[in-house]
Amino acid sequence: MNVILYSTGCPRCEVLKSKLASKNIEYKEVTDEEYMLSIGLDEMPVLEVDGNRMNFGEANKWINEQ
């Protein structure tokens, strides 16, 4: 499973990081804002799992189900 967290370090980003850690889910964190804008992301955080991008609410639900 390939998990990427696109993050700006905001409070919601920190919530997802904490939840991922609590579930022992390995992930790569991307913090390059120019790159995130260049791939069409305009709201953070975004969690990408095997190419499927999720907003904060969807990411929370996915993590809780793991």
Backbone as JSON, one array per atom type, in Angstrom:
{
  "sequence": "MNVILYSTGCPRCEVLKSKLASKNIEYKEVTDEEYMLSIGLDEMPVLEVDGNRMNFGEANKWINEQ",
  "N": [[0.85, -1.18, 0.0], [0.6, 2.17, -0.9], [0.99, 5.13, 0.67], [0.47, 8.56, 0.92], [0.82, 11.61, 2.55], [-0.23, 14.76, 2.02], [0.75, 17.73, 3.26], [0.6, 20.77, 5.19], [1.36, 21.22, 7.67], [-0.64, 22.11, 9.29], [-3.2, 22.26, 11.9], [-5.17, 20.24, 11.3], [-3.69, 18.61, 9.62], [-1.81, 17.65, 11.42], [-3.49, 16.12, 13.05], [-4.17, 14.0, 11.31], [-1.62, 12.9, 10.91], [-1.05, 11.98, 13.49], [-3.09, 10.1, 13.83], [-2.48, 8.27, 11.79], [-0.02, 7.34, 12.74], [-0.86, 6.14, 15.12], [-2.19, 3.96, 14.17], [-0.16, 2.56, 13.08], [0.46, 2.97, 10.37], [2.43, 3.21, 7.61], [3.71, 6.02, 5.91], [4.42, 8.53, 3.42], [5.38, 11.86, 3.78], [4.52, 14.82, 2.16], [5.49, 18.1, 1.81], [5.91, 20.21, 0.16], [4.66, 23.03, -0.95], [4.43, 24.36, -3.44], [4.67, 22.23, -5.24], [2.4, 20.75, -4.5], [0.32, 22.51, -5.25], [0.85, 22.49, -7.98], [-0.02, 19.98, -8.76], [-2.67, 20.2, -8.52], [-3.79, 20.39, -5.98], [-5.56, 22.16, -3.56], [-6.44, 22.41, -1.02], [-5.67, 21.5, 2.24], [-5.38, 18.95, 4.75], [-4.45, 16.37, 2.36], [-4.91, 13.0, 1.85], [-3.42, 10.4, 0.18], [-4.0, 7.25, -1.05], [-2.76, 4.58, -2.65], [-3.09, 6.01, -5.08], [-5.63, 7.09, -4.81], [-7.13, 9.99, -3.84], [-8.0, 11.67, -0.84], [-10.02, 13.9, 1.06], [-9.91, 15.69, 4.24], [-12.05, 14.68, 5.9], [-12.77, 12.26, 4.57], [-10.31, 10.96, 4.73], [-9.99, 10.66, 7.51], [-12.08, 8.86, 8.02], [-11.21, 6.65, 6.5], [-8.77, 5.99, 7.79], [-9.74, 5.33, 10.35], [-11.06, 2.98, 9.73], [-9.09, 1.17, 9.31]],
  "CA": [[0.0, 0.0, 0.0], [1.36, 3.41, -1.02], [0.25, 6.18, 1.37], [1.13, 9.86, 0.91], [0.09, 12.68, 3.22], [0.13, 16.1, 1.56], [0.56, 18.45, 4.52], [1.23, 22.07, 5.41], [1.64, 21.31, 9.1], [-1.79, 22.72, 9.96], [-3.75, 21.38, 12.94], [-5.81, 19.04, 10.72], [-2.59, 17.76, 9.13], [-1.25, 16.99, 12.6], [-4.45, 15.09, 13.47], [-4.01, 12.82, 10.44], [-0.31, 12.29, 11.21], [-1.19, 11.28, 14.76], [-3.95, 8.93, 13.63], [-1.71, 7.31, 11.0], [0.97, 6.75, 13.64], [-1.53, 5.27, 16.1], [-2.57, 2.73, 13.47], [1.07, 2.01, 12.51], [0.39, 3.03, 8.91], [3.59, 3.91, 7.06], [3.33, 6.99, 4.89], [5.39, 9.55, 3.03], [4.8, 13.19, 3.93], [4.94, 15.81, 1.18], [5.21, 19.43, 2.35], [6.27, 21.21, -0.86], [3.4, 23.65, -1.34], [4.41, 24.62, -4.89], [4.39, 20.95, -5.89], [1.0, 20.39, -4.24], [-0.49, 23.35, -6.13], [1.08, 22.09, -9.38], [-0.79, 18.76, -9.08], [-4.09, 20.51, -8.39], [-4.29, 20.37, -4.6], [-5.72, 23.53, -3.06], [-6.91, 22.34, 0.35], [-4.89, 20.5, 2.97], [-4.51, 17.92, 4.2], [-4.96, 15.37, 1.44], [-4.28, 11.7, 2.02], [-3.5, 9.61, -1.05], [-3.75, 5.84, -0.83], [-2.73, 3.89, -3.94], [-3.59, 6.88, -6.14], [-6.94, 7.64, -4.47], [-6.96, 11.14, -2.96], [-9.09, 11.89, 0.09], [-9.96, 15.11, 1.88], [-9.73, 15.41, 5.67], [-13.12, 13.82, 6.4], [-12.63, 10.93, 3.98], [-9.08, 10.37, 5.27], [-10.3, 10.25, 8.87], [-12.9, 7.64, 7.95], [-10.36, 5.56, 6.0], [-7.83, 5.61, 8.86], [-10.51, 4.67, 11.41], [-11.47, 1.65, 9.27], [-7.9, 0.3, 9.17]],
  "C": [[0.9, 1.24, 0.0], [0.54, 4.56, -0.44], [1.09, 7.46, 1.39], [0.23, 10.85, 1.62], [0.63, 14.01, 2.7], [-0.25, 17.05, 2.7], [1.24, 19.8, 4.51], [1.59, 22.25, 6.88], [0.52, 21.96, 9.9], [-2.33, 21.77, 11.03], [-4.43, 20.12, 12.39], [-4.76, 18.08, 10.17], [-2.01, 16.97, 10.3], [-2.17, 15.9, 13.13], [-4.27, 13.84, 12.63], [-2.68, 12.14, 10.71], [-0.39, 11.45, 12.48], [-2.01, 10.0, 14.59], [-3.23, 7.85, 12.81], [-0.7, 6.59, 11.88], [0.31, 5.78, 14.61], [-1.97, 3.95, 15.49], [-1.36, 2.03, 12.83], [1.02, 1.93, 10.98], [1.59, 3.84, 8.42], [3.13, 4.83, 5.94], [4.51, 7.9, 4.58], [4.69, 10.89, 3.18], [5.4, 14.12, 2.89], [4.52, 17.17, 1.7], [5.53, 20.56, 1.37], [4.99, 21.83, -1.42], [3.32, 23.96, -2.83], [4.09, 23.35, -5.65], [2.91, 20.59, -5.72], [0.06, 21.22, -5.12], [-0.36, 22.9, -7.59], [0.33, 20.82, -9.76], [-2.27, 18.95, -8.76], [-4.65, 20.48, -6.98], [-4.39, 21.81, -4.09], [-6.28, 23.57, -1.64], [-6.16, 21.21, 1.05], [-5.63, 20.11, 4.23], [-5.24, 17.07, 3.17], [-4.19, 14.1, 1.71], [-4.5, 10.92, 0.74], [-3.11, 8.18, -0.73], [-3.87, 5.14, -2.17], [-3.4, 4.71, -5.05], [-4.94, 7.5, -5.87], [-6.77, 8.76, -3.46], [-8.22, 11.37, -2.13], [-8.91, 13.2, 0.83], [-9.9, 14.71, 3.35], [-10.78, 14.43, 6.21], [-13.01, 12.4, 5.88], [-11.41, 10.22, 4.54], [-9.29, 9.88, 6.69], [-11.06, 8.93, 8.87], [-12.04, 6.46, 7.51], [-9.42, 5.06, 7.09], [-8.57, 4.84, 9.96], [-10.89, 3.23, 11.03], [-10.31, 0.68, 9.14], [-7.66, -0.5, 10.42]]
}
